Amino acid sequence: MEGFHSRTYEEWRQKVEKELKGAAFDATLLSEKEGIKIEPLYTDRPAVEVEADGEDAAMGNAPSSWTACETIVYDGRETPYAIVEAAYAKQIICLEIQGESLAFLSGLAGTIPLPVSLIIDAGNPPASEEELQQWRQAVMDIKAWHPFLHTLSFHPFRTYLREGAAPRTNSDFNMLFECYRRLNPYLTDAHLFTIDATVVGEAGSGNALQLAYALSHAQQLIAEMTERGAELFEIAHLFSFRFSISTDFFAGIAMLKAFRILWRNLLTALDPEWGYMEHPHIHVVTSNIYMTHADKHNNLLRTTTMAMSAVLGGCDTLTIRPYESPAGEHAQRMARNIHRLLQYESYMNHYQQSAEGAFYIEHLTHELAKKAWDRFVEMEQTGDCLTAITSGQLQELVMAEQNAILEAYQQKKEILIGVNEFRADRVILPRARSK
């Protein structure tokens, strides 16, 4: 490399100003993303500072690959084994089960284990001792499935946020602790606590608010569990984080990279002597906000962009939503094929760390982490996560960001192809040539 001249920031700036042909450098190129200043040029000046401890390199790197996940809303009409068997036949290696999830889990007792990982969305914690015993029995009955039971999570905060109230908070936390105490010994390190930030993400929040909510939610859940007798080092690895990702390619990469830094910093803040912490499990779901009914196949491009962003950001599990809802077989197959295109034709599972070290992405990661941490601190100063929900503070923040996004699209400050620009019903196609 000695034969190559290292260009300075000033030389790059002169080059850009020449190309602008007299237009003002800052006025032309300077912009903002979620209130974060986006510089026109990124070189090694100024050096990027990442606020994390020495082991951040292990925390910040992407995993070797990601797990392709598909969501099933179980209603009891099919047998659980038939659903898993059909998924295995279609090369689906992970199923997220929603709906009547207890009945689904119970229905797998005595069946032949197939290598399909299960994410069981259990919803609200058990409402009674009897229901808790039913969950315990279901877990014990499928002991042979332990290697494939990836997540069994109860997460009442989603209900709190949607309803704006927490009527049985103390009871829910008591039951969550009992689930940890009685179920965890049989789960073989499956994730037990899901922090679902998609609730605010799908409502229109920006990336920083999603991250701040995830931190606040996790902080309170840790506090409630440790208050009841759990140890931080015993439960930290049981958390799984669920994020919604948008079409903003670079911001999506930065959001996931920033979260790994924030999670490590939160654990260190809770325990200054905190040692090694493995990569936190991150489950990414492509957002429904940016889907269009007018040009459904355009959604395939959007979900592909979101998926690439999630992969390069280092997700562990990825759910790609179909291009239409309700989804037909073709839409579901196309969603699965995006995973295959990225893995087997683009080889992105071999080069997931290709975003590491890019000055712009590292700067955006650092600034997004700072902003999310500041918002998290602000929320904690006014109470905790539940206080922010029951007071309406969190909902107001989400609504403000939702309105800002809508206004940006209405005024065409942001472009969404097929929605506010180049709509299919307004495109005049050229006439066919006459023979």
Protein Blocks (a to p, Z undefined) as FASTA:
>chain_A
ZZpccddfklmmmmmmmmnnopafklmmgcceehiacdfbdcfbdcddddddfklmmmmp
ccfbdcdddddddehlacfklmmmmmmmnopabdcdehjlklmmmmmgoiacddddcddd
ebjadfbfklmmmmmmmmmmmmmmmmmmmbacddfklmmmmnopafklmmmmmmmmmmmm
mmmmmnnopafbdcdfklmmmnopafklmmmmmmmmmmmmmmmmmmnopafklmmmmpcc
dddddfblklmmmmmmmmmmmmmmmmmmmmmkbccdddddddddddfklpcfklmmlmmm
mmmmmmmmmmmnopabdcdddfbdcddfklmmmmmmmmmmmmmmnommmmmmmmgopakl
mmmmmmmmmmmmmmmmmmmmnocfklmmmnommmmmmmmmmmmmmmmmmnomaccehilg
opfklcccdddddZZ
